[in-house]
Amino acid sequence: MPLPSLFDLMNAAILKHAAEGKIYQTRPSVSEPLTPVRVNKEKQVWIWDALRQAIATDELAYFPQAYSSAQRGQTKSEVIHDGRICAFPGWSVGLVECFPIMPEQGQGRTLGGRRQLETGSSPNEYLQILQSEAYQGETGKTLEDFITRFLTHLETTNEVSNDVDDNNALWCLAQYVRIPYAECVPTGRWHRSVGRARLDMHRTNNKLCTRRWGGSTVVRLGA
């Protein structure tokens, strides 16, 4: 599905839940009480123009090996027919760790020699981690993954996802684009203070956002 169509679905779902009065903050545990969130009446999903342009011109690289001109990534058209990524043409099937809120620094557990990814690193740092032996077979998430997860969580729990005020914003590590002045990775998050989702990009070596951003992965099942 084209990303603009997913943006429209996300916008419609947020509006629907707001109209029904059923849209709440992300809860770390279902035992915690529900807290309503405000939804911006004018714009429910904010998308940076530079990101829209990268999507429209097919400049968004998928599954890069590096965040540079030597990225060796793929276009979306190539990805949807790559059986290593899409078990069925157009469909990526995978295994994920379903954290409502990603572990912060020092909170991740080590299971089978693999430490759960924690928030607080830059995209460059996460990419280096994912290229180590313990994470073989894992990829970062894409904007498509972020939106699908956001919609699924909203429909099943009435909760938003990846609230930056919970230090839970997501780096979409499986995508990359070079804009005139920077190497960038897309990000997805809910912005509680303004009541909307926000999709944009930040520099791959960005240290300003790292405390509130995290990486999450998928083990994609090939055909």
MDTraj code that builds the backbone (N, CA, C; nanometers):
import mdtraj as md
import numpy as np

residues = "MET PRO LEU PRO SER LEU PHE ASP LEU MET ASN ALA ALA ILE LEU LYS HIS ALA ALA GLU GLY LYS ILE TYR GLN THR ARG PRO SER VAL SER GLU PRO LEU THR PRO VAL ARG VAL ASN LYS GLU LYS GLN VAL TRP ILE TRP ASP ALA LEU ARG GLN ALA ILE ALA THR ASP GLU LEU ALA TYR PHE PRO GLN ALA TYR SER SER ALA GLN ARG GLY GLN THR LYS SER GLU VAL ILE HIS ASP GLY ARG ILE CYS ALA PHE PRO GLY TRP SER VAL GLY LEU VAL GLU CYS PHE PRO ILE MET PRO GLU GLN GLY GLN GLY ARG THR LEU GLY GLY ARG ARG GLN LEU GLU THR GLY SER SER PRO ASN GLU TYR LEU GLN ILE LEU GLN SER GLU ALA TYR GLN GLY GLU THR GLY LYS THR LEU GLU ASP PHE ILE THR ARG PHE LEU THR HIS LEU GLU THR THR ASN GLU VAL SER ASN ASP VAL ASP ASP ASN ASN ALA LEU TRP CYS LEU ALA GLN TYR VAL ARG ILE PRO TYR ALA GLU CYS VAL PRO THR GLY ARG TRP HIS ARG SER VAL GLY ARG ALA ARG LEU ASP MET HIS ARG THR ASN ASN LYS LEU CYS THR ARG ARG TRP GLY GLY SER THR VAL VAL ARG LEU GLY ALA".split()
xyz = np.array([
    [0.0844, -0.1189, 0.0000],
    [0.0000, 0.0000, 0.0000],
    [0.0883, 0.1244, 0.0000],
    [0.0600, 0.2232, -0.0831],
    [0.1391, 0.3458, -0.0823],
    [0.1332, 0.4147, 0.0540],
    [0.2442, 0.4735, 0.0948],
    [0.2473, 0.5410, 0.2241],
    [0.1410, 0.6501, 0.2373],
    [0.1144, 0.7324, 0.1344],
    [0.0078, 0.8321, 0.1509],
    [-0.1274, 0.7706, 0.1867],
    [-0.1557, 0.6499, 0.1345],
    [-0.2813, 0.5829, 0.1703],
    [-0.2804, 0.5424, 0.3173],
    [-0.1646, 0.4980, 0.3667],
    [-0.1539, 0.4642, 0.5089],
    [-0.1683, 0.5888, 0.5961],
    [-0.1137, 0.7020, 0.5495],
    [-0.1313, 0.8268, 0.6236],
    [-0.2800, 0.8590, 0.6376],
    [-0.3558, 0.8404, 0.5291],
    [-0.4997, 0.8691, 0.5324],
    [-0.5733, 0.7764, 0.6289],
    [-0.5369, 0.6488, 0.6294],
    [-0.5999, 0.5536, 0.7217],
    [-0.5721, 0.5912, 0.8669],
    [-0.4494, 0.6334, 0.8935],
    [-0.4110, 0.6735, 1.0279],
    [-0.4918, 0.7952, 1.0724],
    [-0.5032, 0.8916, 0.9836],
    [-0.5788, 1.0123, 1.0145],
    [-0.7252, 0.9794, 1.0442],
    [-0.7845, 0.8943, 0.9591],
    [-0.9251, 0.8570, 0.9770],
    [-0.9480, 0.7821, 1.1078],
    [-0.8555, 0.6942, 1.1428],
    [-0.8709, 0.6165, 1.2661],
    [-0.8635, 0.7067, 1.3894],
    [-0.7714, 0.8015, 1.3881],
    [-0.7600, 0.8942, 1.5017],
    [-0.8874, 0.9770, 1.5152],
    [-0.9383, 1.0282, 1.4028],
    [-1.0623, 1.1062, 1.4054],
    [-1.1798, 1.0230, 1.4583],
    [-1.1881, 0.8988, 1.4134],
    [-1.2970, 0.8097, 1.4569],
    [-1.2926, 0.7889, 1.6078],
    [-1.1755, 0.7588, 1.6600],
    [-1.1648, 0.7337, 1.8038],
    [-1.1888, 0.8605, 1.8843],
    [-1.1463, 0.9739, 1.8320],
    [-1.1709, 1.1009, 1.9006],
    [-1.3208, 1.1309, 1.9059],
    [-1.3908, 1.1061, 1.7943],
    [-1.5350, 1.1307, 1.7896],
    [-1.6103, 1.0411, 1.8866],
    [-1.5606, 0.9201, 1.9061],
    [-1.6241, 0.8248, 1.9985],
    [-1.5818, 0.8475, 2.1431],
    [-1.4835, 0.9361, 2.1640],
    [-1.4329, 0.9588, 2.2998],
    [-1.3539, 0.8410, 2.3522],
    [-1.2911, 0.7662, 2.2607],
    [-1.2158, 0.6466, 2.2985],
    [-1.0742, 0.6545, 2.2444],
    [-0.9939, 0.7439, 2.2998],
    [-0.8540, 0.7531, 2.2608],
    [-0.7741, 0.7947, 2.3835],
    [-0.6765, 0.7114, 2.4199],
    [-0.6092, 0.7248, 2.5489],
    [-0.4575, 0.7191, 2.5327],
    [-0.3889, 0.7582, 2.6373],
    [-0.2440, 0.7479, 2.6417],
    [-0.2017, 0.6008, 2.6427],
    [-0.0786, 0.5768, 2.6015],
    [-0.0209, 0.4434, 2.6081],
    [-0.0013, 0.4030, 2.7539],
    [-0.0468, 0.2846, 2.7893],
    [-0.0254, 0.2345, 2.9257],
    [0.0855, 0.1299, 2.9263],
    [0.1795, 0.1381, 3.0196],
    [0.2811, 0.0324, 3.0308],
    [0.2199, -0.1029, 3.0637],
    [0.1056, -0.0995, 3.1334],
    [0.0394, -0.2226, 3.1760],
    [-0.1121, -0.2023, 3.1704],
    [-0.1847, -0.3095, 3.1345],
    [-0.3309, -0.2991, 3.1265],
    [-0.3940, -0.2802, 3.2640],
    [-0.3170, -0.2993, 3.3690],
    [-0.3711, -0.2797, 3.5039],
    [-0.3779, -0.1316, 3.5419],
    [-0.3140, -0.0453, 3.4639],
    [-0.3143, 0.0972, 3.4941],
    [-0.4402, 0.1628, 3.4377],
    [-0.4863, 0.2724, 3.4999],
    [-0.6087, 0.3387, 3.4524],
    [-0.5877, 0.4064, 3.3171],
    [-0.6967, 0.4210, 3.2425],
    [-0.6924, 0.4883, 3.1133],
    [-0.6921, 0.6398, 3.1330],
    [-0.6091, 0.7080, 3.0541],
    [-0.6011, 0.8543, 3.0598],
    [-0.6301, 0.9088, 2.9202],
    [-0.7387, 0.9857, 2.9030],
    [-0.7719, 1.0382, 2.7697],
    [-0.6619, 1.1291, 2.7157],
    [-0.6469, 1.1307, 2.5831],
    [-0.5557, 1.2248, 2.5184],
    [-0.6373, 1.3250, 2.4375],
    [-0.5828, 1.4436, 2.4265],
    [-0.6425, 1.5465, 2.3421],
    [-0.6041, 1.5201, 2.1974],
    [-0.6985, 1.5418, 2.1058],
    [-0.6705, 1.5280, 1.9630],
    [-0.6857, 1.6634, 1.8958],
    [-0.5840, 1.7040, 1.8232],
    [-0.5849, 1.8315, 1.7529],
    [-0.6989, 1.8339, 1.6513],
    [-0.7805, 1.9382, 1.6545],
    [-0.8974, 1.9444, 1.5661],
    [-0.8605, 1.9797, 1.4226],
    [-0.7480, 2.0448, 1.4026],
    [-0.7116, 2.0904, 1.2693],
    [-0.6261, 1.9897, 1.1926],
    [-0.5331, 1.9242, 1.2597],
    [-0.4435, 1.8294, 1.1922],
    [-0.4124, 1.7156, 1.2869],
    [-0.4526, 1.5947, 1.2483],
    [-0.4335, 1.4782, 1.3351],
    [-0.3023, 1.4043, 1.3060],
    [-0.2515, 1.4180, 1.1838],
    [-0.1242, 1.3556, 1.1464],
    [-0.0407, 1.4623, 1.0744],
    [0.0700, 1.5002, 1.1356],
    [0.1594, 1.5996, 1.0751],
    [0.2735, 1.5275, 1.0055],
    [0.2982, 1.5629, 0.8795],
    [0.4033, 1.4973, 0.8001],
    [0.4944, 1.6050, 0.7430],
    [0.6220, 1.5933, 0.7673],
    [0.7184, 1.6917, 0.7190],
    [0.7221, 1.6904, 0.5663],
    [0.7252, 1.8088, 0.5064],
    [0.7241, 1.8195, 0.3605],
    [0.8421, 1.7461, 0.2962],
    [0.9591, 1.7502, 0.3599],
    [1.0764, 1.6813, 0.3039],
    [1.0537, 1.5305, 0.2993],
    [0.9808, 1.4761, 0.3960],
    [0.9492, 1.3335, 0.3947],
    [0.8493, 1.3034, 0.2829],
    [0.7467, 1.3866, 0.2690],
    [0.6502, 1.3678, 0.1594],
    [0.7222, 1.3684, 0.0242],
    [0.8167, 1.4608, 0.0087],
    [0.8890, 1.4718, -0.1172],
    [0.9729, 1.3467, -0.1436],
    [1.0392, 1.2955, -0.0397],
    [1.1209, 1.1747, -0.0558],
    [1.0354, 1.0555, -0.0962],
    [0.9146, 1.0482, -0.0430],
    [0.8235, 0.9386, -0.0770],
    [0.7741, 0.9544, -0.2203],
    [0.7366, 1.0770, -0.2564],
    [0.6812, 1.1020, -0.3898],
    [0.7830, 1.0773, -0.4999],
    [0.9098, 1.1023, -0.4704],
    [1.0154, 1.0870, -0.5721],
    [1.0888, 0.9541, -0.5603],
    [1.0392, 0.8660, -0.4741],
    [1.0963, 0.7325, -0.4566],
    [1.2425, 0.7374, -0.4114],
    [1.2752, 0.8388, -0.3310],
    [1.4109, 0.8521, -0.2795],
    [1.4299, 0.7837, -0.1449],
    [1.3232, 0.7340, -0.0855],
    [1.3313, 0.6679, 0.0437],
    [1.3893, 0.5281, 0.0237],
    [1.5077, 0.5038, 0.0779],
    [1.5725, 0.3731, 0.0645],
    [1.5278, 0.2808, 0.1771],
    [1.4985, 0.1562, 0.1423],
    [1.4552, 0.0560, 0.2387],
    [1.5709, -0.0394, 0.2695],
    [1.5856, -0.0733, 0.3956],
    [1.6851, -0.1706, 0.4438],
    [1.8265, -0.1360, 0.3983],
    [1.8713, -0.0139, 0.4283],
    [2.0076, 0.0246, 0.3905],
    [2.1114, -0.0506, 0.4732],
    [2.2284, -0.0714, 0.4121],
    [2.3400, -0.1320, 0.4840],
    [2.4208, -0.0252, 0.5584],
    [2.4045, 0.1002, 0.5163],
    [2.4725, 0.2127, 0.5805],
    [2.3883, 0.3369, 0.5579],
    [2.4004, 0.4323, 0.6466],
    [2.3318, 0.5598, 0.6291],
    [2.4271, 0.6572, 0.5596],
    [2.4483, 0.6316, 0.4296],
    [2.5417, 0.7113, 0.3511],
    [2.5158, 0.6836, 0.2040],
    [2.5958, 0.7447, 0.1171],
    [2.5814, 0.7203, -0.0268],
    [2.6094, 0.5747, -0.0628],
    [2.6744, 0.5021, 0.0281],
    [2.7019, 0.3593, 0.0070],
    [2.5963, 0.2722, 0.0741],
    [2.4730, 0.3223, 0.0817],
    [2.3697, 0.2570, 0.1621],
    [2.3244, 0.1207, 0.1089],
    [2.3311, 0.0971, -0.0230],
    [2.2948, -0.0322, -0.0824],
    [2.1554, -0.0785, -0.0395],
    [2.0625, 0.0150, -0.0293],
    [1.9248, -0.0198, 0.0044],
    [1.8429, -0.0515, -0.1201],
    [1.7114, -0.0623, -0.1024],
    [1.6210, -0.0958, -0.2112],
    [1.5089, 0.0077, -0.2180],
    [1.4434, 0.0135, -0.3330],
    [1.3223, 0.0933, -0.3445],
    [1.2052, 0.0116, -0.2888],
    [1.0933, 0.0778, -0.2673],
    [0.9773, 0.0039, -0.2178],
    [0.9316, -0.1006, -0.3204],
    [0.9364, -0.0653, -0.4483],
    [0.8963, -0.1604, -0.5524],
    [0.9829, -0.2857, -0.5492],
    [1.1106, -0.2692, -0.5218],
    [1.2005, -0.3844, -0.5134],
    [1.1722, -0.4661, -0.3880],
    [1.1455, -0.3984, -0.2784],
    [1.1232, -0.4671, -0.1504],
    [1.0004, -0.5568, -0.1552],
    [0.8908, -0.5077, -0.2141],
    [0.7662, -0.5847, -0.2072],
    [0.7739, -0.7145, -0.2885],
    [0.8753, -0.7253, -0.3760],
    [0.8943, -0.8487, -0.4532],
    [1.0173, -0.9265, -0.4066],
    [1.0769, -0.8848, -0.2958],
    [1.1942, -0.9525, -0.2412],
    [1.1469, -1.0550, -0.1384],
    [1.1573, -1.1831, -0.1729],
    [1.1070, -1.2881, -0.0860],
    [1.1769, -1.2979, 0.0478],
    [1.2952, -1.2383, 0.0608],
    [1.3642, -1.2393, 0.1893],
    [1.2985, -1.1446, 0.2885],
    [1.2262, -1.0460, 0.2368],
    [1.1619, -0.9447, 0.3210],
    [1.0110, -0.9632, 0.3232],
    [0.9527, -0.9865, 0.2068],
    [0.8079, -1.0060, 0.1970],
    [0.7798, -1.1528, 0.1659],
    [0.7287, -1.2225, 0.2642],
    [0.6998, -1.3647, 0.2459],
    [0.5994, -1.3859, 0.1335],
    [0.5095, -1.2907, 0.1157],
    [0.4155, -1.2880, 0.0046],
    [0.4300, -1.1515, -0.0599],
    [0.4236, -1.1399, -0.1911],
    [0.4460, -1.0105, -0.2559],
    [0.3612, -0.8990, -0.1934],
    [0.4294, -0.7988, -0.1414],
    [0.3591, -0.6863, -0.0803],
    [0.3315, -0.7011, 0.0675],
    [0.3571, -0.8188, 0.1236],
    [0.3254, -0.8435, 0.2652],
    [0.4511, -0.8868, 0.3407],
    [0.4877, -0.8085, 0.4402],
    [0.5982, -0.8463, 0.5278],
    [0.5409, -0.9123, 0.6525],
    [0.5822, -1.0346, 0.6763],
    [0.5358, -1.1122, 0.7914],
    [0.6539, -1.1292, 0.8859],
    [0.6353, -1.0967, 1.0117],
    [0.7504, -1.1046, 1.1005],
    [0.7150, -1.1189, 1.2467],
    [0.8187, -1.1339, 1.3256],
    [0.8071, -1.1464, 1.4708],
    [0.8619, -1.0192, 1.5345],
    [0.7893, -0.9678, 1.6341],
    [0.8317, -0.8455, 1.7022],
    [0.8156, -0.8628, 1.8525],
    [0.8910, -0.7828, 1.9265],
    [0.8697, -0.7725, 2.0708],
    [0.7666, -0.6632, 2.0931],
    [0.6547, -0.6982, 2.1532],
    [0.5438, -0.6033, 2.1668],
    [0.5536, -0.5252, 2.2973],
    [0.6428, -0.4271, 2.2982],
    [0.6529, -0.3379, 2.4132],
    [0.5572, -0.2209, 2.3944],
    [0.4629, -0.1981, 2.4860],
    [0.3860, -0.0737, 2.4772],
    [0.4792, 0.0474, 2.4854],
    [0.5783, 0.0379, 2.5742],
    [0.6796, 0.1420, 2.5886],
    [0.8162, 0.0742, 2.5885],
    [0.9038, 0.1178, 2.4994],
    [1.0351, 0.0542, 2.4858],
    [1.1180, 0.0719, 2.6133],
    [1.2036, -0.0235, 2.6465],
    [1.2869, -0.0124, 2.7662],
    [1.3808, 0.1081, 2.7569],
    [1.3907, 0.1824, 2.8666],
    [1.4862, 0.2915, 2.8719],
    [1.6230, 0.2371, 2.9115],
    [1.7221, 0.3243, 2.9108],
    [1.8585, 0.2832, 2.9419],
    [1.8632, 0.2081, 3.0748],
    [1.9242, 0.0891, 3.0715],
    [1.9373, 0.0083, 3.1919],
    [1.8199, -0.0809, 3.2223],
    [1.7114, -0.0729, 3.1407],
    [1.5911, -0.1521, 3.1686],
    [1.5790, -0.2763, 3.0806],
    [1.6587, -0.2844, 2.9751],
    [1.6493, -0.4000, 2.8856],
    [1.7016, -0.5261, 2.9514],
    [1.6419, -0.6400, 2.9116],
    [1.6873, -0.7688, 2.9637],
    [1.7711, -0.8408, 2.8587],
    [1.8592, -0.9263, 2.9052],
    [1.9396, -1.0082, 2.8148],
    [1.8808, -1.1485, 2.8121],
    [1.8371, -1.1914, 2.6940],
    [1.7741, -1.3216, 2.6768],
    [1.8468, -1.3959, 2.5650],
    [1.8999, -1.5136, 2.5951],
    [1.9702, -1.5916, 2.4954],
    [2.0915, -1.5213, 2.4370],
    [2.1557, -1.4389, 2.5159],
    [2.2733, -1.3670, 2.4696],
    [2.2435, -1.2393, 2.3947],
    [2.1166, -1.2064, 2.3788],
    [2.0747, -1.0855, 2.3086],
    [2.0115, -0.9888, 2.4079],
    [2.0637, -0.8666, 2.4129],
    [2.0066, -0.7664, 2.5018],
    [1.8959, -0.6901, 2.4292],
    [1.7835, -0.6747, 2.4953],
    [1.6751, -0.5968, 2.4365],
    [1.7225, -0.4539, 2.4096],
    [1.6842, -0.4017, 2.2939],
    [1.7240, -0.2661, 2.2603],
    [1.6602, -0.1665, 2.3572],
    [1.7385, -0.0692, 2.3960],
    [1.6925, 0.0337, 2.4890],
    [1.6902, 0.1685, 2.4177],
    [1.6060, 0.2589, 2.4648],
    [1.6030, 0.3922, 2.4078],
    [1.7324, 0.4663, 2.4421],
    [1.7579, 0.5734, 2.3662],
    [1.8692, 0.6590, 2.4033],
    [1.9884, 0.6555, 2.3106],
    [1.9775, 0.5882, 2.1938],
    [2.0892, 0.5829, 2.0993],
    [2.0501, 0.6507, 1.9684],
    [2.1500, 0.6903, 1.8921],
    [2.1264, 0.7510, 1.7612],
    [2.1053, 0.6414, 1.6569],
    [2.0475, 0.6736, 1.5398],
    [2.0347, 0.5727, 1.4343],
    [2.1666, 0.5073, 1.3972],
    [2.2737, 0.5850, 1.3878],
    [2.4040, 0.5255, 1.3563],
    [2.4450, 0.4219, 1.4606],
    [2.4190, 0.4518, 1.5865],
    [2.4543, 0.3587, 1.6941],
    [2.3681, 0.2328, 1.6873],
    [2.2382, 0.2504, 1.6608],
    [2.1512, 0.1336, 1.6488],
    [2.1915, 0.0464, 1.5302],
    [2.2250, 0.1083, 1.4177],
    [2.2640, 0.0303, 1.3006],
    [2.3874, -0.0535, 1.3303],
    [2.4803, 0.0033, 1.4032],
    [2.6004, -0.0718, 1.4410],
    [2.5636, -0.1893, 1.5314],
    [2.4721, -0.1679, 1.6236],
    [2.4266, -0.2758, 1.7123],
    [2.3615, -0.3874, 1.6303],
    [2.2739, -0.3504, 1.5358],
    [2.2002, -0.4499, 1.4576],
    [2.2905, -0.5299, 1.3646],
    [2.4079, -0.4787, 1.3353],
    [2.5009, -0.5511, 1.2497],
    [2.5924, -0.6447, 1.3281],
    [2.5708, -0.6505, 1.4603],
    [2.6488, -0.7431, 1.5423],
    [2.5827, -0.8810, 1.5425],
    [2.6560, -0.9811, 1.5838],
    [2.6118, -1.1212, 1.5707],
    [2.4825, -1.1505, 1.6459],
    [2.4658, -1.0918, 1.7637],
    [2.3491, -1.1237, 1.8465],
    [2.2174, -1.0843, 1.7806],
    [2.2213, -0.9932, 1.6823],
    [2.0984, -0.9411, 1.6204],
    [2.0845, -0.9848, 1.4749],
    [2.1597, -1.0852, 1.4339],
    [2.1500, -1.1331, 1.2973],
    [2.0068, -1.1790, 1.2679],
    [1.9563, -1.1408, 1.1501],
    [1.8194, -1.1774, 1.1129],
    [1.7173, -1.0723, 1.1495],
    [1.7576, -0.9684, 1.2231],
    [1.6655, -0.8620, 1.2617],
    [1.6856, -0.7396, 1.1727],
    [1.5785, -0.6684, 1.1476],
    [1.5865, -0.5404, 1.0777],
    [1.5179, -0.4343, 1.1634],
    [1.5494, -0.3098, 1.1348],
    [1.4719, -0.2022, 1.1953],
    [1.3312, -0.2000, 1.1371],
    [1.2495, -0.1091, 1.1874],
    [1.1132, -0.0939, 1.1371],
    [1.1072, 0.0156, 1.0320],
    [1.0035, 0.0086, 0.9488],
    [0.9759, 0.1086, 0.8465],
    [0.8578, 0.1948, 0.8919],
    [0.8315, 0.3017, 0.8180],
    [0.7104, 0.3808, 0.8450],
    [0.5857, 0.2949, 0.8308],
    [0.5886, 0.2013, 0.7342],
    [0.4754, 0.1102, 0.7180],
    [0.4551, 0.0263, 0.8444],
    [0.5651, -0.0219, 0.9021],
    [0.5561, -0.0982, 1.0273],
    [0.5005, -0.0117, 1.1395],
    [0.5520, 0.1115, 1.1490],
    [0.5069, 0.2023, 1.2548],
    [0.3563, 0.2282, 1.2448],
    [0.3083, 0.2600, 1.1247],
    [0.1663, 0.2934, 1.1089],
    [0.0783, 0.1713, 1.1332],
    [0.1206, 0.0551, 1.0814],
    [0.0434, -0.0673, 1.1036],
    [0.0317, -0.0988, 1.2523],
    [0.1429, -0.0855, 1.3239],
    [0.1412, -0.1084, 1.4687],
    [0.0548, -0.0048, 1.5399],
    [0.0650, 0.1218, 1.4989],
    [-0.0152, 0.2278, 1.5599],
    [-0.1643, 0.1983, 1.5419],
    [-0.2049, 0.1624, 1.4185],
    [-0.3456, 0.1349, 1.3910],
    [-0.3950, 0.0117, 1.4667],
    [-0.3142, -0.0931, 1.4687],
    [-0.3536, -0.2155, 1.5385],
    [-0.3717, -0.1905, 1.6874],
    [-0.2758, -0.1197, 1.7465],
    [-0.2840, -0.0910, 1.8897],
    [-0.4031, -0.0007, 1.9210],
    [-0.4278, 0.0974, 1.8354],
    [-0.5415, 0.1879, 1.8578],
    [-0.6737, 0.1132, 1.8485],
    [-0.6870, 0.0255, 1.7489],
    [-0.8139, -0.0462, 1.7312],
    [-0.8383, -0.1504, 1.8396],
    [-0.7327, -0.2096, 1.8934],
    [-0.7503, -0.3172, 1.9919],
    [-0.7503, -0.2673, 2.1366],
    [-0.6903, -0.1500, 2.1622],
    [-0.6816, -0.1016, 2.3004],
    [-0.7345, 0.0397, 2.3194],
    [-0.7622, 0.1100, 2.2096],
    [-0.8006, 0.2523, 2.2129],
    [-0.6872, 0.3430, 2.2607],
    [-0.5638, 0.2941, 2.2522],
    [-0.4487, 0.3718, 2.2980],
    [-0.3610, 0.4137, 2.1797],
    [-0.3018, 0.5317, 2.1920],
    [-0.2020, 0.5747, 2.0939],
    [-0.0713, 0.5013, 2.1217],
    [0.0248, 0.5168, 2.0303],
    [0.1539, 0.4488, 2.0453],
    [0.2690, 0.5471, 2.0290],
    [0.3820, 0.5100, 2.0873],
    [0.5082, 0.5814, 2.0666],
    [0.4984, 0.7291, 2.1002],
    [0.4452, 0.7569, 2.2187],
    [0.4335, 0.8954, 2.2662],
    [0.5722, 0.9470, 2.3047],
    [0.6118, 1.0571, 2.2439],
    [0.7438, 1.1126, 2.2734],
    [0.7541, 1.1565, 2.4190],
    [0.6411, 1.1917, 2.4807],
    [0.6437, 1.2326, 2.6212],
    [0.6646, 1.1150, 2.7156],
    [0.6546, 0.9944, 2.6626],
    [0.6899, 0.8737, 2.7388],
    [0.8314, 0.8278, 2.7058],
    [0.9090, 0.9117, 2.6368],
    [1.0423, 0.8730, 2.5874],
    [1.0317, 0.7481, 2.5009],
    [0.9305, 0.7470, 2.4121],
    [0.8948, 0.6255, 2.3397],
    [0.8804, 0.6486, 2.1889],
    [0.9363, 0.7599, 2.1378],
    [0.9302, 0.7853, 1.9937],
    [1.0169, 0.6836, 1.9201],
    [0.9808, 0.6538, 1.7955],
    [1.0440, 0.5449, 1.7211],
    [1.1300, 0.5950, 1.6063],
    [1.2551, 0.5466, 1.6019],
    [1.3368, 0.5598, 1.4817],
    [1.2941, 0.4511, 1.3832],
    [1.2620, 0.4871, 1.2593],
    [1.2320, 0.3874, 1.1555],
    [1.3641, 0.3502, 1.0890],
    [1.4375, 0.2629, 1.1546],
    [1.5761, 0.2337, 1.1193],
    [1.5926, 0.1619, 0.9859],
    [1.4840, 0.1057, 0.9332],
    [1.4931, 0.0314, 0.8074],
    [1.4732, 0.1208, 0.6857],
    [1.4757, 0.2528, 0.7061],
    [1.4626, 0.3457, 0.5944],
    [1.5648, 0.4580, 0.6093],
    [1.6008, 0.5160, 0.4953],
    [1.7034, 0.6206, 0.4950],
    [1.6833, 0.7091, 0.3733],
    [1.7131, 0.8380, 0.3881],
    [1.7109, 0.9282, 0.2738],
    [1.8172, 1.0362, 0.2928],
    [1.8786, 1.0726, 0.1848],
    [1.9737, 1.1828, 0.1847],
    [1.9018, 1.3080, 0.1366],
    [1.8952, 1.4117, 0.2222],
    [1.8426, 1.5405, 0.1805],
    [1.9607, 1.6349, 0.1640],
    [1.9441, 1.7521, 0.1039],
    [2.0590, 1.8353, 0.0671],
    [2.1609, 1.8610, 0.1766],
    [2.1169, 1.8635, 0.3004],
    [2.2101, 1.9012, 0.4065],
    [2.2299, 1.7932, 0.5126],
    [2.1772, 1.6730, 0.4920],
    [2.1903, 1.5738, 0.5988],
    [2.1542, 1.4336, 0.5523],
    [2.2115, 1.3333, 0.6238],
    [2.1689, 1.1942, 0.6123],
    [2.0575, 1.1752, 0.7161],
    [1.9422, 1.1229, 0.6738],
    [1.8260, 1.1199, 0.7639],
    [1.7592, 0.9832, 0.7711],
    [1.6972, 0.9586, 0.8867],
    [1.6147, 0.8410, 0.9101],
    [1.4757, 0.8904, 0.9522],
    [1.3686, 0.8320, 0.8964],
    [1.2344, 0.8732, 0.9375],
    [1.2063, 0.8396, 1.0838],
    [1.1139, 0.9113, 1.1423],
    [1.0704, 0.8847, 1.2790],
    [0.9182, 0.8903, 1.2859],
    [0.8629, 0.8174, 1.3813],
    [0.7196, 0.8213, 1.4051],
    [0.6923, 0.8346, 1.5536],
    [0.5920, 0.9157, 1.5877],
    [0.5597, 0.9348, 1.7287],
    [0.4240, 1.0011, 1.7455],
    [0.3678, 0.9853, 1.8635],
    [0.2531, 1.0647, 1.9054],
    [0.3078, 1.1830, 1.9843],
    [0.2520, 1.3010, 1.9595],
    [0.2984, 1.4237, 2.0246],
    [0.1870, 1.4721, 2.1170],
    [0.1945, 1.4313, 2.2417],
    [0.0849, 1.4541, 2.3356],
    [0.0523, 1.6016, 2.3547],
    [0.1535, 1.6860, 2.3589],
    [0.1308, 1.8273, 2.3897],
    [0.0514, 1.8992, 2.2804],
    [0.0577, 1.8484, 2.1565],
    [-0.0204, 1.9101, 2.0490],
    [-0.1313, 1.8184, 1.9975],
    [-0.1409, 1.6981, 2.0514],
    [-0.2535, 1.6108, 2.0227],
    [-0.2580, 1.5522, 1.8834],
    [-0.1433, 1.5069, 1.8322],
    [-0.1443, 1.4460, 1.7007],
    [-0.0222, 1.3570, 1.6803],
    [-0.0300, 1.2745, 1.5767],
    [0.0850, 1.1948, 1.5365],
    [0.1767, 1.2822, 1.4509],
    [0.3049, 1.2513, 1.4545],
    [0.4029, 1.3297, 1.3788],
    [0.4993, 1.2334, 1.3096],
    [0.5153, 1.2533, 1.1789],
    [0.6055, 1.1728, 1.0973],
    [0.7040, 1.2672, 1.0302],
    [0.8306, 1.2517, 1.0633],
    [0.9309, 1.3362, 1.0015],
    [1.0630, 1.2622, 0.9943],
    [1.1742, 1.3353, 0.9864],
    [1.3054, 1.2719, 0.9748],
    [1.4039, 1.3500, 1.0614],
    [1.5081, 1.2795, 1.1066],
    [1.6169, 1.3441, 1.1808],
    [1.7503, 1.2885, 1.1314],
    [1.8555, 1.3617, 1.1616],
    [1.9896, 1.3197, 1.1221],
    [2.0270, 1.1865, 1.1874],
    [2.1012, 1.1071, 1.1140],
    [2.1372, 0.9747, 1.1632],
    [2.2336, 0.9796, 1.2824],
    [2.3018, 1.0922, 1.2994],
    [2.3917, 1.1058, 1.4151],
    [2.3330, 1.1964, 1.5217],
    [2.2004, 1.2149, 1.5164],
    [2.1331, 1.3087, 1.6066],
    [2.1467, 1.2650, 1.7521],
    [2.2068, 1.3497, 1.8335],
    [2.2219, 1.3203, 1.9760],
    [2.1214, 1.3979, 2.0611],
    [2.0502, 1.4945, 1.9979],
    [1.9562, 1.5761, 2.0748],
    [1.8293, 1.4985, 2.1085],
    [1.7854, 1.4114, 2.0148],
    [1.6598, 1.3387, 2.0336],
    [1.6770, 1.2047, 2.1031],
    [1.8003, 1.1602, 2.1188],
    [1.8205, 1.0197, 2.1527],
    [1.7578, 0.9777, 2.2849],
    [1.7506, 1.0671, 2.3826],
    [1.6947, 1.0274, 2.5120],
    [1.5486, 0.9869, 2.4993],
    [1.4779, 1.0445, 2.4031],
    [1.3339, 1.0222, 2.3920],
    [1.2969, 0.9311, 2.2754],
    [1.3976, 0.8808, 2.2016],
    [1.3746, 0.7965, 2.0848],
    [1.4350, 0.6586, 2.1082],
    [1.3763, 0.5590, 2.0420],
    [1.4321, 0.4246, 2.0528],
    [1.4204, 0.3491, 1.9217],
    [1.4958, 0.2400, 1.9132],
    [1.4893, 0.1509, 1.7975],
    [1.4160, 0.0239, 1.8330],
    [1.3429, -0.0281, 1.7371],
    [1.2700, -0.1537, 1.7559],
    [1.2885, -0.2363, 1.6304],
    [1.2841, -0.3679, 1.6419],
    [1.3185, -0.4530, 1.5287],
    [1.2105, -0.5531, 1.4927],
    [1.2304, -0.6131, 1.3749],
    [1.1431, -0.7192, 1.3239],
    [1.2306, -0.8312, 1.2722],
    [1.1932, -0.9548, 1.3025],
    [1.2517, -1.0708, 1.2343],
    [1.1547, -1.1056, 1.1222],
    [1.1921, -1.0732, 0.9987],
    [1.1023, -1.0909, 0.8852],
    [1.1169, -1.2322, 0.8288],
    [1.0023, -1.2967, 0.8118],
    [1.0016, -1.4355, 0.7660],
    [0.9970, -1.4382, 0.6140],
    [1.1000, -1.4925, 0.5503],
    [1.1087, -1.4976, 0.4064],
    [1.0280, -1.6116, 0.3475],
    [1.0064, -1.6035, 0.2163],
    [0.9310, -1.7076, 0.1475],
    [1.0139, -1.8356, 0.1408],
])
top = md.Topology()
chain = top.add_chain()
for i, resn in enumerate(residues, 1):
    res = top.add_residue(resn, chain, resSeq=i)
    for name in ("N", "CA", "C"):
        top.add_atom(name, md.element.get_by_symbol(name[0]), res)
traj = md.Trajectory(xyz[None], top)
